[in-house]
């Protein structure tokens, strides 16, 4: 889990994904649409990807991807991120994490 914590500490928004996962792509697109620039780690394309996937599963990510961290806090997967979006809570989280500075919603 140390490797996940190290990677998560580097940016306000971190997404662990797999290159073949359409939900990972959708969540990344959603977060980028607000102007955030997440660090994206495609665990099927990096050398220590299996180790990262095991750590994500230990953290409770089911399925392991997408796994979204905002402000160094595990938000969860696609369902959790979409729930935050529907409840208008995603943008305030991104602002608090300093991933985006302002949002006018237009």
Buried (B, 14 or more C-beta within 10 A) or exposed (E): EEEBEEBBEEBBBBBBBBEEBEBBBBBBEBBBEBEBEBBBBBBEEEEEBEBBBEBBEEBEBEBBBBBBBBBBEBBBBBEBBBEBBEEEEBBEBBBEBEBBEEEEEE
